[in-house]
């Protein structure tokens, strides 16, 4: 589209979309917290999800404050609003856009940290996987820092350039802003793929039914949803010779951040489905056996066992530690593992993409 239709999504509708996304994420995080509270105290992955939800809340608040300026700029570019006040409204828009982008990436990376914290519980006594975990955790940390650095330098050395009218429109700024978008999206997608790939070998070797394997793959493959939204959002920014629809950019940014938090809650919520299925099976077995009841050990034996029992003899203390660790993972995540190591800123008329996340252009 060559121009922006400010009425494509009415302001009230966009506000409703923003807070519906947050409310959905909030409900699932609350449900996840309730499930965990029944079995154990909060762990590191829970705190990471709390940080992600806090960043998402801050993001939605700033977007709501930013909405009037966004629709005024869209109206001016569409010819439906007077040009008087364009400088003030543009600078007001940019004042919030910079922290919005930082909160967006912080939300996504907090969810990645939650997955890594969950993996640490599973892989902490597997030396090979543990080394891979250290490497991936360090890479994710550096990638997050790279996103912030490329954003910060995309408008030159003076941070004030981010917030001024027509102060981030030079060719070198445009190039740096485009690079920031490409870099941030690339490392986001790559880290999601790495996080999804980590448990695949264990899932492949686990001795369970095909249905259970499909369920495990689905849980750990939820990152594809985040990848899809990240790519769509980047496409809204990297538009050549066309105007960026600022409204759609905000929608996709909000959806991408919210979906990320939602995906981060689902592995822990899987226990609800499993417990329900197990209870149904227990009732069926009790009925067929004349009302006999399954013992706790029998119930635990039906859980998914990832990996095999260690081939080497361990000391009694080591065996007890492994059993305690397995019990913790079983209770919290319904997954039992063994711990043996397997072998705008240009003068009007302006391009609204310069008001997006490409520098003034922001990622």
N, C-alpha and C positions, 0 to 999 in steps of 0.2 A: 504494500500500500504506500502511496506517495505522501499522504498526509495523515495526521492523527485525528480521528473522530473522537472527541472527548466524550461523546454519548455512547460509545461502543459498550462500555460498562459503566453504568451510573455510579456516582460517588457512594451512595448509600449501599449499593450492591457490593462494591469493592470492599467497603468497610465490613459488611456482613461476611464476605468470603474470608477476610483476614482473621476475624475473631472466631469463625466457625472452624477454621484450620487449627487455631490455637486451642479451642475448647476440646476438639477431638483428641489432640495430642495430650492435653491435660488429663482428660478422663482415662486414657490408656495408661499414662504414667501413674495416676492414682490407683488404678486397678493393679498394676504391676507392684506398686508399693504394698498394697494390701495383701497380695499373694505372698510376697517375701516376708511380711511381718508375721505371717502364720508359721513360718518355718525357721527364720533366723533374723538376726539384726542386719541392717543395711551394710552392703559391701561396696568395694571400690566402683564396680560397674554401676551400682545404683546411684552413687554420688555423681558419676559422670553424666548419667541421664538427668539428674536434678540440675546440673550445670547447663546441659543442653536446653532443658525446659525454661530455665531462667533467661538464657540468651534469646530463646524464641519469644518469650514474653516481652523482653526489652525491644526486640525487633518489631513486634506487632504494635507496641505503643508508639515507637518513633514513626512507623509507617502511617499510623492513624493521624499523628500530628502533621505529617508531611502531606497528607492528601489534599488539603485546600490549595497548596502551592502547585502540586502536580497537576490538578485539574485546571488551574488558572493558566499554567504554561501550555497545557494541551489545548485550551480554548484559544489562546493567542495564536498558536501555530495553525489551528484550524480556521482562524478568522472569525471566531464567534465571541471573542472577548477583547476588550480594549487593550492596546499596547502599553498604556500608562501603568507604571508600576512593575514592568517586566524585570527590571534589574533587581529590585528589592525581593520579588517573589522567587526569582532564580537563585539568589544568594541564600534565601531562606530554605529552598529546596536542597541546595548543596550542603547547607549546614548539617542536615540530618542524613544525607546520603552516605557520607564517609563512615560514620559509626554504624549505619545500617549494614554496609558491606562487611565490616569487621564482625558484627554480630552474626551475620549470615554464615561466614566461614567458621566462626567459633562454635555455632550450633552443630554444623556438620562434623567438625573435628572432635567435638565432645562425644558424639555418638560413636565415632571410630574408636575413641579411647574406651568407651564402654564395652565394645566388642573385644578389644585387646585385653581388657581386665577379665572378661569372661574366659577368654582363651588361656590366660595365665593360670586359672584354676585347673583347666584341663591338662595343660602341657607342662606344668611347673616341675614335674618329676621325670620328664622325658628330655634328656639332654639335647638331642638334635633339634627337636621342636622348640626347646627353650632358646637355643641360639638363634633360630630363625625369628622367634618372637622378639628377641632383643633388637635384631637388625630392623625388623618391620616397625617396631615402636620408635626407634631412633629416626628412621626415615619419615614416619608420619609427623614427628615433632619438627624435623627440619623442613618438611613440606609446608606445614602450617606457618612456620616462620617465613618461608619463602613467599607465601601468599601475602602476608602482611608487608614484607619488604617491597615486593614488586608493586603493590598498591601505593605504598608511601612515596616511592621515587617516581611514579608515573607522571607526576606534574612538576618535576624538577626538585631542586633541593629545598625550596621554601614551602613548608606545609600550608602556608596561607593561600597558596595558589589553588588549593582544593576548594576554597570557600568564596573566591572572588568571581565576579562576572567577567568573562572573557580573559581569564588569567591562565587557562590551561587548554589553549587551542592551537599551539604551535605544532608543526609537523612532528617534531620529536616527541611531544607530549602524546600525540595520537598514536605514534608507533609504540611508545612505552605502555600506553594504556591497553592497546591491543595485545601486546605481549603478556601483560598482567592477566588478561582474561584467558588467553590460551594456556599460560603456565598454570594458573589456579585450577582451571577445569581439567587439564591433563593430569596433574598430581592427584586431584580428587578422584577421578575415575580410576587411575592406576592403583591408588591405595585401597579403594573399594574392592577391586579385583583381587589384590593380594590378600586382603582380609577374608574374602570369600573362599580363596583357594587353600588357606592354611589347613582346615580340618578335612579336606577331601580324601586324603589317604586313609585317615582313620575311618571315615564313613565307608570307604570302599572295602576295607577289611573287616568291618563289623559284621558279626554273625547274627543278623536279624532278618525279618521278612522284607520283601521288596517294598511293601507299603510303608514300613518303618523307615527304610532307607530313603524313600521318596520324601517322607516327612522331614527327615534330618536335612536333606539337600535343600528342601524348600525353605527351612528356617535359616540356614547359613547362606542361601542364595538370594536373600531379600535385598542385598546390595544392588542388584540389577535395577530395582525400582528407583533407588537413589541416583544411579548412573543415568537413567533415562531422563529424570527431571533435571539433573545437572547439565546434560547436553542441550536440552530444550531451552533452558535458561540462557546458556551461553549463546545459543543461536539468536535469542532476542537481542543480544548486545552486539554481536559481530555481524552487523548488516552493512553492506556496501551500497552506496548510492541510493539509500532509502532512509526514511525516517523510522526511528525506533518508537514503537508504541509503548510509552512509559507506563500506561495502565497494565498492559500485558506483562511487561517486565516485572512490575511489582507483584502481580498475581503468581507468576512462575517462581519468583524468588520466595514468596511466602509458602507456596505449595512445596517447593523443594526442601525448605527448612523444616516444615511441619512433617512431611513424609519421612524425613530422616529421623526425627524423634520417634515417630510412630513405629518405624521399622526397628529402632533400637529397643523398644519395649516388648516386641513380639516373642523373642526367644524365651524370656522369663514367663510370659503368659501361656506358652505352650503347655506348661504343667497343668493348667485348668482343663485343657482338652484331654490330656493323658489321664489325669485323675478321674475324669468323668468316664472315659472309656474303660479304665481299670475297674471302677466301681460297678459298671454295668456287667463286665465280664465276671466279676466276683459274685454278683447276685445270680447270674446265670449258672455259674458253677455250684453255688450253694443249692440252688433249686434242683439241679440234676443229681447232686450227691445226697439229696435228702436233707438239705439244710445244714450240711457241714460248712464250717467257716474256714477261710484261708488264714493262715497265720501270717504274722508280719514278715517272716523270712520268705514265705511263699510269694507274698505280694512284691517284695523287693526283687525277687528273682525274675519277675516279669519285666523289669525295667530294661532299657537298652544298654547293652554292654559294648562299649567301644574299645577295641584293641583286645589283646589276649592277656592271660595271666602271665606274670613274669616267668621266663624260662629258667632263670637263675634262682638258686635258693637264697632267701633273705633271712635276716635275723628276725626273731620274734618282734622286736621293737619296730623294725622296718615294716613288717607285715601289718602291725597294728596301725602305724601311721598311714599306710596306704589305704587300709580299710576305712579309717576315719575320713581321709580325703575323698574316697569314693562316696561315702555316705553323704558328705557335704554337697558334692556335685549332684548326687541323685536327688536329694531333697530339694535343692534350689533350682536345678535345671532339668530334672528328669533324665539325666544322662550319667551313666556310670562308665568310668574309664579305668584302665589299668595303667600302671606307671612303668612298664618295661619299655625300653627304647626299641622301636622297630628298626630291623636291618636299615551549563552546558556551558559549555562555557565559551561561546563565541558570540559576537554581536548579532542582534536580530537582523534578518531572519536567521535563526539558529537551527542546527541539526539537533533534534532532541536526543540523539544518541550521545551527544556531548553532555547531556544531563543524566545519562544512565551511569552504569558502573564502569565505563571506560575512562578512568582517570577522573575527570569530571565528565567524564567516562569512568566509572568505577567498576571494579570487578564484582 
